[in-house]
Amino acid sequence: MRLFGKNPVIERIKVNPRSIKKIYLQEAHPDALYIKKKARKWGLALYVVPKSKMIKMTRHANSQGVLAEVDDFTYLLYEDLLDLAVKKKLSLLFLDELKDPQNLGAIVRSLACLGNFAIVLPKKESVEVTEAVSRVACGGENYVHIAKVANLSRAILEAKERGFWIAGAVVEDGQDIYDAKFSYPVGLVVGSEQKGIRSPILKHLDMKITIPMKQARLSLNAAQATTIFCYEITKQKKKT
C-alpha cells in the first residue's frame, strides 16, 4: 500500500513509523529537512528522486512530492474495538455497505478531527481502507480505529448488549436532527449511497434521524451527512 502527499506521510511517521517500508522524496522538497530527520530517527529507508521519477511513480497523482510504501491498514478485531469503545467512551459508526472510497476517506478525516469515534465495516459489499481512502483521509486513518465484521446486524446487536443506543440516518421519515436527543453510549448507522440502510438492520434501530433539506431536490452525499450527524453526536455528548 502507498501513501501519497505530505500530510498522510508525515502523520504516519508521527503515529506509526514502524509501518513504513520506504519513503520517496522529491528533490528540493520544502519539508525535506523535517522528513529526513524523522526518517533517520526511526531508521527508515529514504530515497530522494527527481521530479520526473516522482511523477512516473505516482502515475500523475497529486503526491506533493512525497510518497511512502507502507504496510496495509490494520483493522481491529470487533471484540477488541467494542471493549475499547466501552472503556474510552467512543461513539460507534456502522457503515452499511458504503461503496465509494472518496466517501469513506472523507468520513475518516472528519471523525479524526472530531475525535472519540470508531468505525465498523462489513467484510462484504463494502469499501475498505485503500490507497484512495488514505489519500482523501489525509492521515486521519492513523487516529480512527476501524473493524470489519462478517455480519453487521449481529455486530449492532452485540453493541446494544453492551449498552449502546443505536440511531440510523435516513433520508426521510426520521426525527429532525435539530430536535433529536441522543442517549450515550451511541452508535450511528449510515447506509449505502444508493440503497440506504438495509431492512434487516432497520429493525435494530432505536431511533431514525433525518437532516431536513430546504431544497427538496438536493441531497447531501454520505460523507457530508455523516459529518453533520457525528458533529451533533459530539456536541450533545459534551453537554452530558
DADATA-V308959 format. One record per residue. N is the residue number from 1. RES is the residue in three letters. SS is DSSP state (h for helix, s for strand, l for the rest). PSI is psi in whole degrees, 0 to 359 (NA if undefined). OMEGA is omega in degrees with one decimal (none if undefined). Layout:
N RES SS PSI OMEGA
N RES SS PSI OMEGA
This chain:
1 MET l 145 -179.1
2 ARG s 147 173.5
3 LEU s 132 179.1
4 PHE s 135 171.1
5 GLY l 153 -176.5
6 LYS h 306 -175.2
7 ASN h 312 178.5
8 PRO h 319 -178.2
9 VAL h 316 -179.8
10 ILE h 319 178.1
11 GLU h 322 178.3
12 ARG h 322 176.8
13 ILE h 319 -179.0
14 LYS h 316 -168.8
15 VAL h 318 -173.1
16 ASN h 65 -176.2
17 PRO h 332 -177.7
18 ARG h 343 179.1
19 SER h 354 -176.8
20 ILE s 128 178.8
21 LYS s 313 -179.0
22 LYS s 151 173.4
23 ILE s 133 175.0
24 TYR s 129 -175.2
25 LEU s 129 180.0
26 GLN s 143 178.9
27 GLU l 141 177.4
28 ALA l 28 178.2
29 HIS l 136 -176.8
30 PRO l 336 179.7
31 ASP l 20 -175.1
32 ALA h 315 -176.8
33 LEU h 315 -179.2
34 TYR h 312 -177.1
35 ILE h 319 178.4
36 LYS h 319 -180.0
37 LYS h 315 -179.3
38 LYS h 321 179.3
39 ALA h 320 179.2
40 ARG h 319 -179.7
41 LYS h 319 -175.1
42 TRP h 4 178.6
43 GLY l 35 -177.7
44 LEU l 141 177.1
45 ALA s 125 -178.6
46 LEU s 133 -178.9
47 TYR s 126 175.7
48 VAL s 124 -174.0
49 VAL s 155 176.4
50 PRO l 161 -178.1
51 LYS h 321 -178.2
52 SER h 320 179.5
53 LYS h 322 178.9
54 MET h 317 178.6
55 ILE h 318 179.6
56 LYS h 318 -178.6
57 MET h 324 -176.1
58 THR h 0 -179.2
59 ARG l 45 175.6
60 HIS l 11 172.9
61 ALA l 154 -179.2
62 ASN l 91 -176.2
63 SER l 350 -175.4
64 GLN l 26 176.1
65 GLY l 13 179.8
66 VAL s 132 178.4
67 LEU s 137 177.9
68 ALA s 139 170.4
69 GLU s 124 -174.2
70 VAL s 166 173.8
71 ASP l 154 174.4
72 ASP l 156 -179.0
73 PHE l 138 -179.7
74 THR l 118 177.1
75 TYR l 147 173.0
76 LEU s 151 167.0
77 LEU l 143 -176.1
78 TYR h 322 179.7
79 GLU h 319 179.4
80 ASP h 320 178.8
81 LEU h 319 180.0
82 LEU h 318 176.3
83 ASP h 317 -179.4
84 LEU h 320 -179.8
85 ALA h 320 178.4
86 VAL h 315 -176.8
87 LYS h 316 -174.7
88 LYS h 7 177.7
89 LYS l 47 176.6
90 LEU l 150 169.9
91 SER s 147 -177.3
92 LEU s 142 174.5
93 LEU s 113 177.9
94 PHE s 118 -179.6
95 LEU s 111 -173.0
96 ASP l 92 176.0
97 GLU l 40 171.7
98 LEU l 138 -173.4
99 LYS l 332 -169.8
100 ASP l 118 178.4
101 PRO h 332 177.0
102 GLN h 319 178.3
103 ASN h 315 180.0
104 LEU h 317 179.0
105 GLY h 317 179.6
106 ALA h 323 178.4
107 ILE h 314 179.5
108 VAL h 318 179.2
109 ARG h 316 -179.9
110 SER h 316 -177.7
111 LEU h 327 175.6
112 ALA h 322 178.2
113 CYS h 318 -179.3
114 LEU h 322 -179.1
115 GLY l 159 173.7
116 ASN l 37 173.4
117 PHE s 152 170.4
118 ALA s 154 -174.0
119 ILE s 142 175.5
120 VAL s 125 -180.0
121 LEU s 145 170.9
122 PRO s 149 -178.7
123 LYS l 331 -178.1
124 LYS l 153 176.2
125 GLU l 40 -177.7
126 SER l 149 170.3
127 VAL l 155 174.1
128 GLU l 180 -176.6
129 VAL l 109 -177.9
130 THR l 182 175.3
131 GLU h 318 -179.1
132 ALA h 319 178.4
133 VAL h 314 -178.7
134 SER h 325 179.8
135 ARG h 318 -179.9
136 VAL h 325 -178.4
137 ALA h 338 175.8
138 CYS l 39 179.7
139 GLY l 351 -178.8
140 GLY h 335 -179.3
141 GLU h 344 177.5
142 ASN h 347 -172.0
143 TYR l 2 -179.2
144 VAL l 122 177.2
145 HIS s 138 -178.4
146 ILE s 137 175.5
147 ALA s 153 172.9
148 LYS s 138 -177.1
149 VAL s 152 179.0
150 ALA l 329 -176.2
151 ASN l 108 -176.3
152 LEU h 324 178.4
153 SER h 315 179.3
154 ARG h 322 179.0
155 ALA h 321 178.1
156 ILE h 319 178.5
157 LEU h 322 177.5
158 GLU h 322 176.9
159 ALA h 320 178.8
160 LYS h 323 177.4
161 GLU h 334 178.2
162 ARG l 7 174.6
163 GLY l 5 -179.5
164 PHE l 137 176.2
165 TRP s 130 -169.0
166 ILE s 121 175.3
167 ALA s 151 179.2
168 GLY s 135 178.8
169 ALA s 119 -180.0
170 VAL l 156 -177.3
171 VAL l 323 -179.4
172 GLU l 167 178.6
173 ASP l 21 174.3
174 GLY l 169 176.7
175 GLN s 139 179.1
176 ASP s 129 -178.7
177 ILE l 330 -178.9
178 TYR l 340 -179.8
179 ASP l 347 -174.6
180 ALA l 143 176.1
181 LYS l 118 -176.7
182 PHE l 149 171.0
183 SER l 147 -175.2
184 TYR l 146 1.6
185 PRO l 152 -173.3
186 VAL s 147 171.1
187 GLY s 139 178.7
188 LEU s 132 176.3
189 VAL s 128 175.4
190 VAL s 131 -176.5
191 GLY l 183 -178.7
192 SER s 163 -177.3
193 GLU l 327 -175.2
194 GLN l 319 -170.6
195 LYS l 345 -175.4
196 GLY s 203 -178.5
197 ILE l 132 -179.1
198 ARG l 152 -176.7
199 SER h 316 -179.7
200 PRO h 335 -179.9
201 ILE h 328 -179.8
202 LEU h 325 -176.4
203 LYS l 347 179.2
204 HIS l 357 -176.5
205 LEU l 140 172.3
206 ASP l 342 -177.0
207 MET s 143 172.9
208 LYS s 136 -178.6
209 ILE s 148 -174.7
210 THR s 145 171.3
211 ILE l 118 -179.1
212 PRO l 139 -179.9
213 MET l 120 177.9
214 LYS l 322 175.8
215 GLN l 104 -172.2
216 ALA l 332 -177.1
217 ARG l 350 -179.2
218 LEU l 157 177.4
219 SER l 158 176.5
220 LEU l 149 174.3
221 ASN l 174 -173.7
222 ALA h 321 -178.3
223 ALA h 316 179.7
224 GLN h 313 -179.1
225 ALA h 316 -179.6
226 THR h 319 178.8
227 THR h 317 179.3
228 ILE h 314 179.4
229 PHE h 315 -177.3
230 CYS h 328 174.7
231 TYR h 317 179.6
232 GLU h 321 176.3
233 ILE h 316 179.9
234 THR h 317 -178.9
235 LYS h 313 -179.2
236 GLN h 326 -178.9
237 LYS h 324 -179.4
238 LYS l 342 -179.7
239 LYS l 353 -178.0
240 THR l NA none
